[in-house]
Amino acid sequence: MMAHEEIAHRFDFHPASTDEKRGEHGSIREACKALALKLDDALPNGREKATALTKLEEAMFWSNAAIARAK
């Protein structure tokens, strides 16, 4: 069983509390966007490309969650 504090930590909203964290979020988003544009140009349309872009989007979300959730 997971501790209630852990569940709360995972599901609560974690706003960027410092300028440094806001900058890190932006940096991650920009890096992922640049790669997404590269992949969009380089890869043929199809399931594989769509999956690659989806997984990159997931990586961006999880990266920003790691920044936001850091204690």
N, C-alpha and C positions, 0 to 999 in steps of 0.2 A: 504494500500500500504506500502511496506517495504522501508525503507530509503536506498538510494544507498550505503551509507557507510556500512550498515549491509550486503547487498548483496556482496559487495566487500570483507568484512571481512570473510564471509562464503566461498567464492570461491577462494580467493587469496591463494598463497602458503605461509605457515608459517614455515620456517625452525627453528630448535631448535637454539635459540640465545644464550644459556648459557650451560655450562657443566652440571649444575643442571637439566635443561630441557632434555638434551640428556640422562642423567642418569635416569630420570623419565620415558622417552620413553622406554628405555631398560628394566627397572624394570617391567613396565606394560607388555611388550612383553614376558618377561621370565615367569611371573606369569601366563599369559594366555596360553603360550606354555605348562607349567607344567600341568595345568588343562586339556588342550586338550589331552595330552598324557594319563592322568588318565582316562578321559572319553573314549578315544579310546580303552583302555584296559578293562574298566569296562562294557561298553555298548555293547549290541548285534548290529551287523550291521543292518541297515535299515533306513527308513525315519527319525525316531525320532533321531537317533544318528547323522545323517547328518545335521538335523536341529539344534540340540544342538551345534554342532561344528561350523556351520555357524553363529549362534547367538553369540557364544563366540568370533568369529572373528570380528563380528560387534561391540561387546562390546570393543574389543581391539582398533579397528579403532576409535570409538567415544571417548574412553578414551584418546588416543593420540591426537585426535583433540582438546579435552578440554585443554590438556597441551599446545599444540601449539598455540591455539587461545587466551589463557589467556593474558590479557592486562597488 
